């Protein structure tokens, strides 16, 4: 669900301030603001983002292996560098100095970074898998291969195990539309020049990897693969329809699914995946997402020859395994998915990708070491106290909302009282003792990781939900709200300067991480999260009157964002980005109120000529500073649920009354809004 995982990190933005001319130290004030970056030649009311970041923007450089520069990039790179140090240390230490878990980390890292060994082995490590795919003879064989967790294949349907949205104390088997090699259906169906160029590059990419796998007639196989994916795309739901949680919750028994979409071998795929067709309560129930698309996709599956499916699966397999095959495969994969789609000019160093792999596959094992070295207990305690103030501010605010009736207000407060806030790292760690890793066969290691994780999820399918689990690891520079758990999660990796510093001024911390925490909490009450109650159940708890009031305010904000034109002729889509814009607005409003709660009724001191309120807004503006490649910005505007960072600042502060008072913004300034046009939710 969009308002669940990865809300903040997709487009938020500079951990480390630019170094001074001598390159010796960052230009950050002792109380937490990068004063050097402030461009006082810009009026705050004309462009607050440029005012707080102008000098930084003049010198910021995007690294060739990144698509943007700014806070998120710096946070990610800092986490990577720290993990690199940990991995390098493990490689040098003798076995006797490492735990069994740490030896697995070391061996997986060594296997991934040993490019000479990978190149020398060629396609030998995947020979059996490729032979298995090439040997598929029936539609049942194809469906079974799609369900095999070791092969990590794709098809018209994807299988997952997740918390049941209407029964959040249990897990459910979820089925969703899938099967595209390009990022979304528009890439197949639109005929704009850029999409035509991408499809041409995709065709070349498929031919290249199939030829490198030894398929002589690769050129003739590519067109049927692309035509198949185009048919799948045409049958799929749009992103807007998929974001509706009620529409995508369609439980049915496996027998009912077989009758509803009979042209796909459901039992073959589920059995291959190890999903029991019986549960303790009777026949297995699965949750179907894009219901009306399933019969269409199943018919496409049945109408497509087995030979085309074999070619399709071969291409999907080679893409999934490209990073673990000889360099020419990885280079071809990056040329398309990195350069063409993500506009990167250089591949990330393999050692950095190696620690990303460790974080993905054995993240808790790595996190144990990370938090001991980089996340002291007092930092966790300070962050927990700040988060508690945010919840207090939300509760106080909900009690006084003029647009919310008592009936909804009571349920909103009940939901807030059931919020869980997770800070830093999990209370319990994942057990990797059953995971088999060696340093001499990377492909086997990757498949072992895939089977290990899927087996872990299968074992708990009919067990109570583990509410202590985290969806991302402690070193990750990100945060999220999970509606089925009714929880907000902030790993150690994001609790870093400039977002959070235990030694910084409170105004800076509340304007930085406080706004992030407020953003995530607000997702429990936005246009999507408000469909879930305090226990995480998918149900409507709003009165019609309150929903109408909320929607009116939300629509006004969407209209504001529709007016912004970051690139000539390309406006922000106010409806698509609405949930995230609402999160930014609510996060800033509540963080401001929480900051004043933290002041305890005292007047904030003036520091370096800046009042407490000014420091709060400066921090917010700098926490979101980012510069993008033009192609990246264009892609964000066309498909991302977040607005570009400049408008996450300028488009939000102009709706905040205290910002006007703090910086003397007045009528005639570019971003001035009359009071009656300012959107206020909280």
C-alpha positions as CSV (number, residue, x, y, z in Angstrom):
1,X,0.0,0.0,0.0
2,X,1.3,3.4,-1.0
3,X,0.8,5.0,2.4
4,X,2.6,2.1,4.1
5,X,6.2,1.4,3.3
6,X,8.8,3.9,2.1
7,X,6.8,7.1,2.5
8,X,9.6,9.5,3.4
9,X,12.7,8.3,1.7
10,X,11.6,8.2,-1.9
11,X,11.9,12.0,-2.4
12,X,13.1,13.6,0.8
13,X,16.5,14.9,0.4
14,X,21.3,16.7,2.8
15,X,22.8,14.9,5.6
16,X,26.2,16.3,5.4
17,X,26.5,20.0,4.6
18,X,28.9,21.1,1.9
19,X,32.5,21.3,3.0
20,X,34.2,24.7,3.1
21,X,36.7,25.8,0.6
22,X,39.5,23.9,2.4
23,X,37.3,20.8,2.5
24,X,38.0,20.5,6.2
25,X,34.6,20.8,7.9
26,X,30.9,21.2,7.1
27,X,29.4,24.7,7.1
28,X,26.8,23.9,9.7
29,X,26.1,26.1,12.7
30,X,26.7,24.6,16.1
31,X,23.0,24.5,16.8
32,X,22.2,22.5,13.7
33,X,21.5,24.8,10.7
34,X,23.7,25.2,7.6
35,X,23.9,29.0,7.8
36,X,26.2,29.1,4.8
37,X,23.5,27.6,2.6
38,X,21.1,30.5,3.3
39,X,20.8,32.9,0.4
40,X,19.7,36.2,2.0
41,X,19.4,37.8,-1.5
42,X,16.1,35.9,-1.8
43,X,13.0,37.0,0.0
44,X,11.6,34.1,2.1
45,X,8.1,34.9,0.7
46,X,9.2,34.7,-2.9
47,X,10.8,31.2,-2.6
48,X,11.5,29.9,0.8
49,X,13.2,26.7,-0.6
50,X,15.7,28.9,-2.5
51,X,16.1,31.2,0.5
52,X,17.2,28.4,2.9
53,X,19.2,26.4,0.3
54,X,20.3,28.9,-2.4
55,X,24.0,28.8,-1.8
56,X,24.0,25.1,-1.5
57,X,22.1,24.7,-4.8
58,X,24.8,26.8,-6.5
59,X,27.5,24.3,-5.7
60,X,25.6,21.0,-5.3
61,X,26.8,18.2,-7.5
62,X,25.1,15.0,-8.4
63,X,27.4,12.0,-8.2
64,X,27.5,9.9,-11.4
65,X,26.1,6.9,-9.7
66,X,23.1,8.8,-8.3
67,X,20.0,10.4,-9.7
68,X,19.9,13.3,-7.2
69,X,21.9,15.0,-4.5
70,X,20.6,16.1,-1.1
71,X,19.6,14.8,2.3
72,X,18.4,11.3,1.4
73,X,21.4,10.7,-0.8
74,X,23.8,11.8,1.9
75,X,22.0,9.7,4.5
76,X,22.1,6.6,2.3
77,X,25.8,7.2,1.4
78,X,26.7,7.6,5.1
79,X,24.9,4.3,6.0
80,X,26.6,2.6,3.1
81,X,30.0,3.9,4.2
82,X,29.5,2.7,7.7
83,X,28.3,-0.7,6.5
84,X,31.4,-0.9,4.3
85,X,33.6,-0.4,7.3
86,X,31.8,-3.2,9.1
87,X,32.1,-5.6,6.1
88,X,35.8,-4.8,5.6
89,X,36.5,-5.5,9.3
90,X,34.7,-8.9,9.1
91,X,36.6,-9.9,6.0
92,X,39.9,-9.3,7.9
93,X,39.0,-11.0,11.1
94,X,39.7,-14.8,11.6
95,X,36.7,-17.2,11.9
96,X,37.4,-17.5,15.7
97,X,36.6,-13.8,16.1
98,X,33.2,-14.0,14.4
99,X,29.9,-15.5,15.3
100,X,28.3,-18.0,12.9
101,X,26.0,-15.2,11.8
102,X,28.8,-12.8,11.2
103,X,30.6,-15.5,9.1
104,X,27.6,-15.8,6.9
105,X,27.6,-12.0,6.4
106,X,31.3,-12.1,5.6
107,X,30.9,-15.0,3.1
108,X,28.0,-13.5,1.3
109,X,29.9,-10.2,1.0
110,X,33.0,-12.0,-0.3
111,X,30.9,-14.0,-2.8
112,X,29.3,-10.9,-4.2
113,X,32.4,-8.8,-4.4
114,X,34.6,-11.5,-6.0
115,X,34.1,-10.4,-9.6
116,X,36.9,-12.6,-10.9
117,X,35.3,-15.7,-9.5
118,X,31.9,-14.7,-10.8
119,X,33.3,-14.1,-14.3
120,X,35.3,-17.3,-14.3
121,X,32.3,-19.4,-13.4
122,X,30.3,-17.9,-16.4
123,X,26.8,-19.3,-16.7
124,X,27.7,-22.5,-14.9
125,X,25.9,-21.6,-11.6
126,X,22.6,-20.9,-13.5
127,X,22.9,-23.7,-16.0
128,X,20.5,-26.0,-14.1
129,X,17.9,-23.2,-13.7
130,X,18.1,-22.2,-17.3
131,X,17.7,-25.9,-18.3
132,X,14.7,-26.2,-16.1
133,X,13.0,-23.2,-17.7
134,X,13.9,-24.3,-21.2
135,X,12.4,-27.7,-20.3
136,X,9.0,-26.5,-19.3
137,X,6.4,-28.3,-21.5
138,X,2.9,-27.4,-20.2
139,X,1.0,-24.4,-18.9
140,X,1.0,-26.1,-15.5
141,X,4.8,-26.3,-15.7
142,X,4.9,-22.6,-16.5
143,X,2.7,-21.7,-13.5
144,X,4.7,-23.9,-11.2
145,X,7.9,-22.3,-12.2
146,X,6.4,-18.8,-11.5
147,X,5.6,-20.0,-8.0
148,X,9.1,-21.5,-7.3
149,X,10.8,-19.2,-4.7
150,X,14.2,-20.3,-5.8
151,X,13.8,-19.1,-9.4
152,X,12.4,-15.7,-8.4
153,X,10.4,-15.5,-11.6
154,X,7.6,-13.1,-12.6
155,X,4.3,-13.7,-14.3
156,X,0.9,-12.2,-14.8
157,X,0.3,-12.7,-11.0
158,X,2.5,-12.1,-8.0
159,X,2.2,-14.0,-4.7
160,X,2.8,-12.6,-1.3
161,X,2.0,-13.2,2.4
162,X,1.0,-10.1,4.4
163,X,-1.2,-9.0,7.2
164,X,-4.9,-9.4,6.4
165,X,-6.3,-5.9,6.0
166,X,-9.7,-6.7,7.5
167,X,-8.4,-9.3,10.1
168,X,-5.1,-7.7,11.2
169,X,-4.4,-10.4,13.7
170,X,-3.8,-12.9,10.9
171,X,-1.7,-13.3,7.8
172,X,-3.2,-13.8,4.4
173,X,-2.1,-15.0,0.9
174,X,-2.3,-12.0,-1.5
175,X,-2.4,-12.2,-5.2
176,X,-1.8,-9.1,-7.4
177,X,-1.3,-8.3,-11.0
178,X,2.3,-8.4,-12.2
179,X,4.6,-9.5,-15.0
180,X,5.9,-6.2,-16.6
181,X,9.6,-5.7,-17.4
182,X,9.0,-1.9,-17.6
183,X,8.0,0.2,-14.6
184,X,4.3,0.5,-15.3
185,X,1.5,0.1,-17.9
186,X,2.0,3.6,-19.3
187,X,5.4,2.5,-20.6
188,X,3.6,0.1,-23.0
189,X,0.5,2.0,-23.8
190,X,1.5,5.6,-24.3
191,X,3.1,6.7,-27.6
192,X,4.9,9.9,-26.4
193,X,8.4,10.1,-27.8
194,X,10.1,9.2,-24.5
195,X,8.0,6.0,-24.1
196,X,8.7,5.0,-27.7
197,X,12.4,5.5,-27.1
198,X,12.3,3.5,-23.9
199,X,10.5,0.6,-25.6
200,X,13.1,0.6,-28.4
201,X,15.8,0.4,-25.7
202,X,14.0,-2.3,-23.9
203,X,13.8,-4.4,-27.1
204,X,17.5,-4.0,-27.6
205,X,18.2,-5.0,-23.9
206,X,16.1,-8.2,-24.2
207,X,17.9,-9.2,-27.4
208,X,21.3,-8.6,-25.8
209,X,20.8,-10.7,-22.6
210,X,19.1,-13.5,-24.5
211,X,22.1,-13.7,-26.9
212,X,24.6,-13.6,-24.1
213,X,22.7,-16.6,-22.6
214,X,23.5,-18.5,-25.8
215,X,20.1,-18.2,-27.5
216,X,20.9,-18.1,-31.2
217,X,17.5,-16.8,-32.5
218,X,17.1,-14.2,-29.7
219,X,16.1,-11.4,-32.1
220,X,13.0,-13.4,-33.2
221,X,12.0,-14.1,-29.6
222,X,12.0,-10.5,-28.4
223,X,8.9,-9.2,-30.2
224,X,6.6,-11.9,-28.8
225,X,7.9,-11.1,-25.3
226,X,7.2,-7.4,-25.7
227,X,3.8,-8.1,-27.2
228,X,2.9,-10.4,-24.3
229,X,3.9,-7.7,-21.8
230,X,1.9,-5.1,-23.7
231,X,-1.2,-7.4,-23.5
232,X,-0.7,-7.8,-19.7
233,X,-0.3,-4.0,-19.3
234,X,-3.5,-3.3,-21.2
235,X,-5.4,-5.7,-18.9
236,X,-4.0,-4.3,-15.7
237,X,-5.6,-1.7,-13.4
238,X,-4.3,1.8,-13.3
239,X,-2.3,3.1,-10.4
240,X,-5.3,5.2,-9.2
241,X,-7.6,2.2,-9.0
242,X,-4.9,0.1,-7.3
243,X,-4.5,2.7,-4.5
244,X,-8.1,2.1,-3.4
245,X,-7.7,-0.3,-0.5
246,X,-11.4,-1.3,-0.5
247,X,-11.4,-2.2,-4.2
248,X,-8.3,-4.3,-3.9
249,X,-9.6,-6.4,-1.0
250,X,-11.4,-9.3,-2.5
251,X,-11.2,-12.5,-0.5
252,X,-12.1,-15.8,-2.0
253,X,-11.4,-19.5,-1.6
254,X,-8.9,-21.2,-3.9
255,X,-11.8,-23.1,-5.5
256,X,-13.7,-19.9,-6.1
257,X,-10.6,-18.3,-7.7
258,X,-10.2,-21.3,-10.0
259,X,-13.9,-20.8,-11.1
260,X,-13.5,-17.0,-11.4
261,X,-10.3,-17.1,-13.5
262,X,-10.1,-20.7,-14.7
263,X,-7.6,-20.2,-17.5
264,X,-4.6,-20.0,-15.1
265,X,-3.3,-23.1,-13.2
266,X,-3.7,-21.6,-9.7
267,X,-3.1,-24.8,-7.8
268,X,0.1,-25.5,-9.7
269,X,1.6,-22.1,-8.8
270,X,0.4,-22.3,-5.1
271,X,1.6,-25.8,-4.6
272,X,5.0,-25.0,-6.1
273,X,5.2,-22.1,-3.7
274,X,4.4,-24.4,-0.8
275,X,1.2,-22.6,0.1
276,X,-1.1,-25.2,1.8
277,X,-4.5,-25.3,0.1
278,X,-6.1,-26.0,3.4
279,X,-6.0,-23.9,6.6
280,X,-7.0,-24.7,10.1
281,X,-10.4,-23.1,9.3
282,X,-11.0,-25.0,6.1
283,X,-10.1,-24.3,2.5
284,X,-7.4,-21.6,2.0
285,X,-8.7,-18.1,1.3
286,X,-6.6,-15.8,-0.8
287,X,-7.0,-12.0,-1.2
288,X,-7.3,-11.0,-4.8
289,X,-6.3,-7.4,-5.5
290,X,-7.2,-6.2,-9.0
291,X,-10.3,-8.5,-9.3
292,X,-11.7,-7.6,-12.6
293,X,-8.3,-7.9,-14.3
294,X,-7.7,-11.5,-13.2
295,X,-9.9,-13.2,-15.8
296,X,-8.3,-11.1,-18.5
297,X,-4.8,-11.9,-17.4
298,X,-5.7,-15.6,-17.0
299,X,-7.0,-15.6,-20.6
300,X,-3.8,-14.0,-21.9
301,X,-1.9,-16.7,-20.0
302,X,-3.9,-19.4,-21.7
303,X,-3.8,-17.9,-25.2
304,X,0.0,-17.5,-25.1
305,X,2.0,-20.4,-26.4
306,X,4.3,-22.3,-23.9
307,X,7.3,-21.4,-26.1
308,X,6.7,-17.7,-25.7
309,X,6.3,-18.1,-21.9
310,X,9.6,-20.0,-21.8
311,X,11.4,-17.1,-23.6
312,X,9.6,-14.6,-21.3
313,X,10.7,-16.5,-18.2
314,X,14.2,-16.8,-19.5
315,X,14.4,-13.0,-19.9
316,X,12.8,-12.4,-16.5
317,X,15.3,-14.8,-14.9
318,X,18.3,-13.3,-16.5
319,X,17.2,-9.8,-15.3
320,X,16.6,-11.1,-11.7
321,X,20.0,-12.7,-11.6
322,X,22.0,-10.1,-13.6
323,X,23.8,-8.7,-10.6
324,X,25.1,-12.2,-9.7
325,X,26.3,-13.2,-13.2
326,X,29.4,-12.3,-15.2
327,X,29.9,-8.5,-15.6
328,X,28.6,-8.3,-19.1
329,X,25.1,-9.3,-17.9
330,X,25.2,-6.7,-15.1
331,X,26.5,-4.0,-17.5
332,X,23.7,-4.7,-19.9
333,X,21.1,-4.6,-17.1
334,X,22.5,-1.3,-15.8
335,X,22.6,0.2,-19.3
336,X,18.8,-0.1,-19.5
337,X,17.5,-0.1,-16.0
338,X,20.2,2.3,-14.6
339,X,20.9,4.7,-17.5
340,X,17.8,4.6,-19.6
341,X,15.1,4.4,-16.8
342,X,16.9,5.9,-13.8
343,X,19.1,8.3,-15.7
344,X,22.3,7.3,-13.8
345,X,25.5,7.8,-15.6
346,X,27.6,5.4,-13.6
347,X,27.0,2.1,-11.8
348,X,27.3,2.1,-8.0
349,X,30.6,0.6,-6.9
350,X,30.3,-3.1,-6.3
351,X,31.4,-3.0,-2.7
352,X,28.6,-0.5,-1.9
353,X,26.1,-2.8,-3.7
354,X,27.6,-5.6,-1.7
355,X,26.6,-4.0,1.6
356,X,23.2,-3.1,0.2
357,X,22.8,-6.8,-0.5
358,X,23.8,-7.7,3.1
359,X,21.2,-5.2,4.3
360,X,18.5,-6.7,2.1
361,X,19.2,-10.3,2.8
362,X,20.6,-10.4,6.4
363,X,19.7,-6.9,7.6
364,X,19.1,-7.8,11.2
365,X,22.4,-9.5,11.6
366,X,24.1,-6.5,10.1
367,X,22.0,-4.1,12.2
368,X,23.1,-5.7,15.5
369,X,26.7,-4.5,14.8
370,X,25.5,-1.2,13.3
371,X,23.5,0.0,16.3
372,X,26.2,-0.9,18.8
373,X,28.6,1.4,17.0
374,X,26.5,4.2,15.6
375,X,23.3,4.5,17.6
376,X,23.8,5.0,21.4
377,X,21.0,4.5,23.9
378,X,20.7,8.2,24.7
379,X,20.0,9.0,21.0
380,X,17.1,6.4,21.0
381,X,15.7,7.9,24.2
382,X,15.8,11.5,22.8
383,X,14.1,10.4,19.6
384,X,11.4,8.5,21.6
385,X,10.7,11.5,23.7
386,X,10.4,13.7,20.6
387,X,8.0,11.2,19.0
388,X,5.9,11.1,22.2
389,X,5.5,14.9,22.0
390,X,4.3,14.6,18.4
391,X,1.6,12.1,19.5
392,X,0.6,14.5,22.4
393,X,0.4,17.4,19.9
394,X,-1.9,15.3,17.6
395,X,-4.2,14.4,20.5
396,X,-4.5,18.0,21.6
397,X,-5.1,19.1,18.1
398,X,-7.8,16.5,17.3
399,X,-9.7,17.6,20.4
400,X,-10.0,21.1,19.0
401,X,-10.6,20.6,15.3
402,X,-13.5,22.7,14.2
403,X,-14.3,20.6,11.1
404,X,-14.5,17.2,12.8
405,X,-17.6,16.1,14.6
406,X,-17.5,14.4,18.1
407,X,-18.4,11.0,16.6
408,X,-15.4,10.9,14.3
409,X,-13.2,12.8,16.8
410,X,-13.7,10.0,19.4
411,X,-12.6,7.3,17.0
412,X,-9.7,9.4,15.8
413,X,-8.4,9.7,19.4
414,X,-9.0,6.0,19.9
415,X,-6.9,5.3,16.8
416,X,-4.2,7.6,18.0
417,X,-4.1,5.9,21.4
418,X,-3.3,2.6,19.7
419,X,-0.4,4.0,17.6
420,X,2.8,2.1,18.0
421,X,6.0,4.1,17.5
422,X,9.2,2.1,16.7
423,X,12.5,3.9,17.1
424,X,16.0,2.9,16.1
425,X,15.9,-0.9,15.9
426,X,13.7,-4.0,16.7
427,X,13.3,-5.4,20.2
428,X,13.8,-8.9,18.7
429,X,16.2,-10.0,16.0
430,X,15.6,-12.4,13.1
431,X,17.2,-15.8,13.4
432,X,19.4,-16.7,10.4
433,X,20.7,-20.0,11.7
434,X,18.8,-22.0,9.0
435,X,20.2,-19.9,6.2
436,X,23.0,-21.6,4.2
437,X,25.7,-19.3,2.8
438,X,29.1,-20.0,1.2
439,X,31.8,-17.7,-0.3
440,X,32.2,-19.6,-3.5
441,X,28.7,-19.8,-5.1
442,X,26.9,-16.5,-5.2
443,X,23.9,-17.7,-7.3
444,X,23.3,-20.5,-4.8
445,X,23.5,-18.0,-1.9
446,X,21.0,-15.7,-3.5
447,X,18.5,-18.5,-4.1
448,X,19.1,-19.7,-0.6
449,X,18.2,-16.3,0.7
450,X,15.0,-16.2,-1.4
451,X,13.9,-19.7,-0.2
452,X,14.9,-18.9,3.4
453,X,12.7,-15.7,3.5
454,X,9.8,-17.3,1.7
455,X,9.9,-20.4,4.1
456,X,10.0,-18.0,7.1
457,X,6.8,-16.4,5.8
458,X,5.1,-19.7,5.0
459,X,5.7,-21.1,8.5
460,X,3.8,-18.2,10.1
461,X,0.9,-18.2,7.6
462,X,-1.6,-19.6,10.1
463,X,0.1,-18.2,13.2
464,X,-0.7,-14.9,15.0
465,X,0.7,-11.8,13.5
466,X,4.2,-10.8,14.8
467,X,3.7,-7.2,15.7
468,X,7.4,-6.8,16.7
469,X,8.6,-7.2,13.1
470,X,10.1,-4.4,11.1
471,X,9.6,-4.0,7.3
472,X,13.0,-2.2,6.9
473,X,16.3,-2.6,8.7
474,X,17.9,-0.4,11.3
475,X,20.6,1.0,9.0
476,X,18.0,2.1,6.4
477,X,17.7,5.8,5.8
478,X,13.9,5.8,5.6
479,X,10.7,5.7,7.6
480,X,7.1,4.4,7.1
481,X,3.6,4.1,8.4
482,X,1.9,0.7,8.2
483,X,-1.9,1.0,8.3
484,X,-2.6,-2.7,9.2
485,X,-0.2,-2.5,12.1
486,X,-1.1,1.2,12.9
487,X,2.5,1.9,13.5
488,X,5.2,4.4,12.5
489,X,8.7,3.2,12.2
490,X,11.9,5.3,12.3
491,X,15.2,3.3,11.9
492,X,18.5,4.4,13.2
493,X,19.7,5.2,9.7
494,X,17.3,8.2,9.4
495,X,17.8,9.5,12.9
496,X,20.9,11.4,11.9
497,X,21.8,15.1,11.3
498,X,20.4,17.2,9.8
499,X,17.1,15.5,10.5
500,X,17.9,14.6,14.1
501,X,20.8,15.4,16.4
502,X,20.6,15.0,20.2
503,X,23.0,17.9,20.5
504,X,21.1,20.3,18.2
505,X,18.6,23.0,19.1
506,X,15.1,21.7,19.7
507,X,13.7,23.9,17.0
508,X,16.0,22.2,14.5
509,X,15.0,18.7,15.6
510,X,11.3,19.4,15.5
511,X,11.6,21.1,12.1
512,X,13.6,18.1,10.8
513,X,12.7,14.7,12.1
514,X,9.7,16.1,13.9
515,X,8.1,17.0,10.6
516,X,9.0,13.5,9.3
517,X,7.4,11.8,12.3
518,X,4.4,14.1,12.0
519,X,4.2,13.2,8.3
520,X,4.1,9.5,9.0
521,X,1.6,9.7,11.8
522,X,-0.7,11.8,9.6
523,X,-0.8,8.9,7.1
524,X,-3.1,7.2,9.6
525,X,-5.6,10.0,9.0
526,X,-5.1,10.8,5.3
527,X,-7.2,9.9,2.3
528,X,-6.0,6.3,2.5
529,X,-4.9,5.6,6.0
530,X,-8.2,7.0,7.4
531,X,-9.8,3.8,6.0
532,X,-8.2,1.8,8.8
533,X,-9.2,1.9,12.4
534,X,-7.0,1.8,15.5
535,X,-6.6,-2.0,15.3
536,X,-5.5,-1.8,11.7
537,X,-8.8,-3.1,10.3
538,X,-9.9,-1.8,6.9
539,X,-13.2,-0.1,7.6
540,X,-14.8,3.3,7.4
541,X,-15.0,5.0,10.8
542,X,-15.8,8.6,9.5
543,X,-19.2,10.2,9.4
544,X,-20.2,11.4,5.9
545,X,-20.1,15.0,7.1
546,X,-16.5,14.7,8.3
547,X,-15.4,12.9,5.2
548,X,-16.9,15.7,3.2
549,X,-15.1,18.4,5.2
550,X,-11.8,16.5,4.9
551,X,-12.2,16.0,1.2
552,X,-13.0,19.7,0.7
553,X,-9.7,20.7,2.4
554,X,-7.8,18.0,0.6
555,X,-9.2,19.1,-2.8
556,X,-8.1,22.7,-2.1
557,X,-4.5,21.5,-1.5
558,X,-4.6,19.4,-4.7
559,X,-5.7,22.5,-6.7
560,X,-2.8,24.5,-5.3
561,X,-0.4,21.8,-6.4
562,X,-1.9,21.5,-9.8
563,X,-0.7,25.0,-10.5
564,X,3.0,24.3,-9.9
565,X,5.0,23.8,-13.1
566,X,8.5,22.5,-12.2
567,X,9.4,21.9,-15.9
568,X,8.0,23.8,-18.9
569,X,4.7,22.2,-19.8
570,X,4.7,19.7,-16.9
571,X,2.7,20.4,-13.9
572,X,2.5,18.5,-10.6
573,X,-0.5,16.2,-10.4
574,X,-2.3,17.4,-7.3
575,X,-4.5,14.3,-7.0
576,X,-1.7,11.7,-7.4
577,X,0.5,13.4,-4.9
578,X,-2.3,14.4,-2.5
579,X,-1.6,11.8,0.2
580,X,2.1,12.9,0.4
581,X,1.3,16.6,0.3
582,X,-1.3,16.1,3.0
583,X,1.4,14.3,5.0
584,X,3.9,17.1,4.6
585,X,1.2,19.7,5.6
586,X,0.1,17.8,8.7
587,X,3.7,16.9,9.6
588,X,4.8,20.5,9.6
589,X,1.7,21.8,11.5
590,X,1.9,19.1,14.2
591,X,5.7,19.4,14.5
592,X,5.4,23.1,15.1
593,X,2.8,22.5,17.9
594,X,5.0,19.8,19.4
595,X,8.0,22.1,19.4
596,X,6.0,24.6,21.4
597,X,4.9,21.8,23.8
598,X,8.6,21.0,24.3
599,X,9.3,24.7,25.1
600,X,7.0,24.2,28.1
601,X,5.6,27.7,27.9
602,X,9.0,29.4,27.8
603,X,10.1,31.8,25.1
604,X,12.7,30.2,22.8
605,X,16.1,31.9,22.8
606,X,17.3,33.9,19.8
607,X,20.4,32.2,18.4
608,X,22.7,33.9,15.8
609,X,19.9,36.4,15.2
610,X,17.2,33.7,14.5
611,X,14.1,33.2,16.6
612,X,12.9,29.7,17.6
613,X,10.2,29.8,14.9
614,X,12.6,30.9,12.3
615,X,15.0,28.1,13.2
616,X,12.2,25.6,13.0
617,X,11.2,26.6,9.5
618,X,14.9,26.9,8.4
619,X,15.4,23.3,9.5
620,X,12.3,22.1,7.6
621,X,13.4,23.8,4.4
622,X,17.0,22.4,4.7
623,X,15.8,18.9,5.6
624,X,14.2,18.6,2.2
625,X,16.9,20.1,0.0
626,X,17.5,18.2,-3.2
627,X,18.7,18.8,-6.7
628,X,17.7,16.3,-9.5
629,X,18.8,15.4,-13.0
630,X,16.3,16.9,-15.4
631,X,15.3,13.4,-16.6
632,X,14.8,12.3,-13.0
633,X,12.6,15.3,-12.3
634,X,10.6,14.6,-15.4
635,X,10.0,11.0,-14.3
636,X,9.1,12.1,-10.8
637,X,6.5,14.5,-12.2
638,X,5.0,11.8,-14.4
639,X,4.8,8.9,-12.0
640,X,5.9,9.5,-8.4
641,X,3.5,10.0,-5.5
642,X,5.7,12.7,-4.0
643,X,6.1,16.2,-5.2
644,X,9.6,17.5,-6.0
645,X,11.3,18.7,-2.9
646,X,11.1,22.4,-3.7
647,X,7.3,22.2,-3.6
648,X,7.3,20.0,-0.5
649,X,8.7,23.2,1.1
650,X,7.2,26.2,-0.8
651,X,3.9,24.5,-1.3
652,X,3.6,23.7,2.4
653,X,4.9,26.7,4.3
654,X,2.6,29.1,2.5
655,X,-0.3,27.4,4.2
656,X,1.2,27.8,7.7
657,X,0.2,31.0,9.5
658,X,3.3,31.0,11.9
659,X,5.6,31.0,8.9
660,X,4.2,34.4,7.7
661,X,4.8,35.9,11.1
662,X,8.3,34.4,11.5
663,X,9.6,35.8,8.2
664,X,7.4,38.9,7.7
665,X,5.8,37.4,4.5
666,X,3.2,39.8,3.2
667,X,0.9,40.4,0.3
668,X,2.9,40.9,-2.9
669,X,5.4,38.1,-2.2
670,X,5.2,35.3,-4.7
671,X,4.1,32.6,-2.3
672,X,1.8,34.7,-0.2
673,X,-1.7,33.3,0.2
674,X,-4.6,35.2,1.8
675,X,-5.6,33.6,5.1
676,X,-8.9,32.3,3.7
677,X,-7.1,30.4,1.0
678,X,-4.7,28.7,3.3
679,X,-5.4,25.0,3.8
680,X,-5.5,23.9,7.4
681,X,-6.3,20.3,8.5
682,X,-4.7,20.0,11.9
